[in-house]
Structure formats: structure tokens, C-alpha cells
Amino acid sequence: MPAFDPEGPAGKRLRGAVAARLPDFLPGYEDDGVLPLYVTVLASKGGGSVAAELEEFLGDRAAEFAGW
């Protein structure tokens, strides 16, 4: 069971915050909604390492992003 609903109010707030923060980690990033939703779903599941899942997108900055 998710820690929170990614489509609920908390998920929508998180998705907005992620979308606003991603350009700091991915220069030239243009929000299409997909990556912020992916991050939100990862966070809603809890448990596993969000940083490890995001390494493909953020490289060595994944841990820094996940810690934010």
C-alpha cells in the first residue's frame, strides 16, 4: 500500500515541487509531467531507494536530489 496517493493532494503538491526543482539538476529540462510523476510514484511506494532509481536520469546527482 502506498505511503500516500500520488494522485491525491499530497502527491500533486510533491509533483509540483519536483517539477520546479528538476531544472536545478537537469539543465535544459522541460517539464512534460512524466519524470515528476515517476518521482512521485517512487516516493509514494516508500521503502526502496529513490536515488538508485533516478541514477539513470540524474547520474551522480541522484542522491543529492533524493535527499532534497
Contacts in CASP RR format, 6 or more apart in sequence:
PFRMAT RR
TARGET T0000
AUTHOR 0000-0000-0000
METHOD contacts of the structure
MODEL  1
MPAFDPEGPAGKRLRGAVAARLPDFLPGYEDDGVLPLYVTVLASKGGGSV
AAELEEFLGDRAAEFAGW
2 44 0 8 1.000
2 45 0 8 1.000
2 46 0 8 1.000
3 43 0 8 1.000
3 44 0 8 1.000
3 45 0 8 1.000
3 46 0 8 1.000
4 10 0 8 1.000
4 11 0 8 1.000
4 44 0 8 1.000
5 11 0 8 1.000
5 44 0 8 1.000
6 14 0 8 1.000
6 15 0 8 1.000
6 37 0 8 1.000
6 40 0 8 1.000
6 41 0 8 1.000
6 44 0 8 1.000
11 40 0 8 1.000
11 44 0 8 1.000
14 39 0 8 1.000
14 40 0 8 1.000
14 43 0 8 1.000
15 33 0 8 1.000
15 36 0 8 1.000
15 37 0 8 1.000
15 39 0 8 1.000
15 40 0 8 1.000
16 36 0 8 1.000
18 35 0 8 1.000
18 36 0 8 1.000
18 39 0 8 1.000
18 40 0 8 1.000
19 31 0 8 1.000
19 33 0 8 1.000
19 36 0 8 1.000
21 65 0 8 1.000
21 68 0 8 1.000
22 29 0 8 1.000
22 31 0 8 1.000
22 35 0 8 1.000
22 36 0 8 1.000
23 29 0 8 1.000
25 58 0 8 1.000
25 61 0 8 1.000
25 64 0 8 1.000
25 65 0 8 1.000
26 57 0 8 1.000
26 58 0 8 1.000
29 35 0 8 1.000
35 57 0 8 1.000
39 50 0 8 1.000
39 54 0 8 1.000
42 50 0 8 1.000
42 53 0 8 1.000
42 54 0 8 1.000
43 50 0 8 1.000
49 66 0 8 1.000
50 66 0 8 1.000
51 62 0 8 1.000
51 63 0 8 1.000
51 65 0 8 1.000
51 66 0 8 1.000
51 67 0 8 1.000
52 62 0 8 1.000
54 62 0 8 1.000
54 65 0 8 1.000
54 66 0 8 1.000
55 62 0 8 1.000
58 65 0 8 1.000
END
